[in-house]
Each structure stands twice: as structure tokens, then as C-alpha cells.
Amino acid sequence: MKSYLDRITIQPAQLDGKPCIRGLRISVQTVLEFLSVGNTAEEVIEQYPLLTKEDITACLQYAAKISGKEISYQIV
């Protein structure tokens, strides 16, 4: 699989700049919230058919990466 960076996009005009999947209006946060309450990747994909298992994996990789770093955001 390519890097999660190829799948996670951040655009200030989309969903208030939240990280999204492949430019879709599906946020990483949404996917992680589904997973955190026990939904499987397959169940998330049923709810959002445009997603793939690779997208779900990219969300998890992104979350793992940022959880170990201090991040600062600039409000524009």
C-alpha cells in the first residue's frame, strides 16, 4: 500500500480543514469514530461505499502518526 499521505487530504475549504479521505467529504475522524465503537472496516465501507480497506488503514496510520507528535494549527 502507498503511504497514508497519498490518501489523507487536508483542504481548508473542505470540512473546515479536517483531514479527509482522498478529497471526499468523509473525514478521518468519522471513520475513527465508527471503528472506536466497534464497527468493522467492512461495516464502515457499507456506510460509505466510496471507501476502501486501504482508506481505513490510512486513517489508522494517520491517527497513529499524529498521536505521537505535538501538532499546532494555525487559524486563518
Sequence and secondary structure as in RCSB ss.txt:
>XXXX:A:sequence
MKSYLDRITIQPAQLDGKPCIRGLRISVQTVLEFLSVGNTAEEVIEQYPLLTKEDITACLQYAAKISGKEISYQI
V
>XXXX:A:secstr
   GGGTEE  TTSGGG  EETTSS BHHHHHHHHHTT  HHHHHHH TT  HHHHHHHHHHHHHHHTS      
 
